Amino acid sequence: MDALVAVTILSSSLALSLAAAQIGARAGQTAGETRDAELLLRDGLERTAGQAGVWHGRDQGLDWSVEARVFETNSVRRAEPCFRSARARAANGRTYSIATVDICQPGAAG
C-alpha cells in the first residue's frame, strides 16, 4: 500500500515537472519572437527615418510593414511632422507594433 502511494506521488511529480518544462519552453519561444520582432521593427523605423511612405517585407519569419504619414501637407514641399508606425505579424498570428513621431520629407519614398 505504501509503495502504491509513493508511485502515485512520484508519477504526479513527474507529470507536473514535464508540464512546467513545456510551459517554460513555450514562454522562451514567445520571448525570443518578441525580441526579434522588436529589433526588426526598430531597425525598420531607423532605416526609413525622415522619409514619408510605406515599406513592406518579410524577415526572420515575420511579415513587417513601416508606414510614415505626414500630418498635413503644405503646398511648399518641406519637412513636416509625421506619424511613423511599424507592425509585424508572426506565422502564429501574433502581432507586434511600435510607433513614434518624426520629421519627414513629404513624398520622399513609396
Backbone torsions as a table, in degrees:
resi	resn	phi	psi	omega
1	MET	NA	-44.6	178.8
2	ASP	-63.4	-35.8	179.0
3	ALA	-65.5	-38.2	178.6
4	LEU	-64.1	-42.6	177.5
5	VAL	-63.7	-43.0	-180.0
6	ALA	-63.7	-42.8	178.6
7	VAL	-65.0	-40.5	178.7
8	THR	-62.7	-45.5	178.7
9	ILE	-63.6	-43.5	-179.9
10	LEU	-63.2	-46.2	-179.1
11	SER	-67.1	-36.7	177.0
12	SER	-65.3	-42.5	178.3
13	SER	-63.1	-40.5	179.2
14	LEU	-65.7	-43.9	179.5
15	ALA	-62.8	-42.7	178.7
16	LEU	-66.6	-37.3	178.3
17	SER	-65.3	-42.4	178.1
18	LEU	-64.6	-40.6	177.9
19	ALA	-63.7	-42.0	178.6
20	ALA	-64.5	-38.8	178.5
21	ALA	-64.9	-40.4	178.6
22	GLN	-65.0	-43.3	178.5
23	ILE	-63.9	-41.0	178.0
24	GLY	-63.0	-41.7	178.7
25	ALA	-64.4	-42.8	178.3
26	ARG	-63.2	-41.3	178.4
27	ALA	-64.8	-37.9	177.4
28	GLY	-64.6	-41.1	177.5
29	GLN	-64.1	-43.0	179.7
30	THR	-64.3	-41.8	178.6
31	ALA	-63.2	-41.6	177.7
32	GLY	-64.2	-42.2	178.0
33	GLU	-63.4	-41.4	178.9
34	THR	-63.0	-44.6	178.4
35	ARG	-61.5	-47.0	179.5
36	ASP	-60.0	-42.9	-179.9
37	ALA	-63.9	-44.4	-179.6
38	GLU	-62.1	-45.6	179.2
39	LEU	-63.1	-41.5	179.7
40	LEU	-63.7	-44.7	-178.0
41	LEU	-70.0	-40.9	177.5
42	ARG	-63.5	-40.3	177.0
43	ASP	-63.0	-42.3	178.4
44	GLY	-61.7	-41.1	177.4
45	LEU	-66.2	-39.6	179.6
46	GLU	-67.3	-42.5	-178.3
47	ARG	-65.5	-26.4	-176.4
48	THR	-109.2	15.6	-177.4
49	ALA	-58.0	138.0	176.6
50	GLY	79.4	4.2	-178.5
51	GLN	-118.0	138.8	172.5
52	ALA	-92.7	141.0	179.2
53	GLY	152.6	-170.7	-179.6
54	VAL	-133.5	133.8	178.9
55	TRP	-129.3	145.4	179.9
56	HIS	-134.9	157.9	175.4
57	GLY	-177.2	-178.5	176.8
58	ARG	-138.0	128.4	-178.9
59	ASP	-155.6	142.5	177.8
60	GLN	53.5	34.9	178.8
61	GLY	75.5	13.6	-179.3
62	LEU	-120.8	133.4	170.4
63	ASP	-86.4	123.7	-174.9
64	TRP	-126.0	158.4	173.2
65	SER	-147.5	146.0	175.2
66	VAL	-124.7	131.7	-179.3
67	GLU	-131.9	132.1	177.5
68	ALA	-129.3	117.2	-178.6
69	ARG	-119.4	128.1	176.5
70	VAL	-71.6	136.5	-178.6
71	PHE	-59.6	-55.8	179.2
72	GLU	-138.5	136.8	-179.7
73	THR	-98.8	125.6	174.2
74	ASN	-88.0	160.2	177.6
75	SER	-66.9	-28.1	175.5
76	VAL	-84.9	123.7	-178.2
77	ARG	-76.6	105.5	178.3
78	ARG	-146.1	171.1	-179.5
79	ALA	-65.3	139.1	-178.1
80	GLU	-136.2	155.0	172.5
81	PRO	-61.6	141.7	178.7
82	CYS	-141.4	154.8	176.4
83	PHE	-96.4	125.5	-178.8
84	ARG	-118.8	130.1	178.8
85	SER	-134.6	149.8	178.1
86	ALA	-132.3	136.0	-179.4
87	ARG	-133.9	148.6	176.1
88	ALA	-139.3	145.6	177.5
89	ARG	-127.0	128.8	178.3
90	ALA	-86.4	164.9	179.9
91	ALA	-60.8	-28.8	-179.4
92	ASN	-81.3	1.8	177.9
93	GLY	94.3	-9.9	179.4
94	ARG	-68.4	137.3	179.7
95	THR	-117.0	150.1	179.0
96	TYR	-130.9	146.6	177.5
97	SER	-153.3	149.9	172.0
98	ILE	-141.0	156.7	-178.8
99	ALA	-147.8	157.5	178.5
100	THR	-156.7	172.5	174.3
101	VAL	-113.3	141.8	-174.4
102	ASP	-144.5	-179.2	170.9
103	ILE	-109.7	122.5	-174.8
104	CYS	-123.7	153.0	170.8
105	GLN	-87.4	120.9	-179.2
106	PRO	-59.9	134.2	175.6
107	GLY	66.1	20.8	-178.9
108	ALA	-69.0	-27.5	-179.2
109	ALA	-147.5	163.2	179.1
110	GLY	-16.1	NA	NA
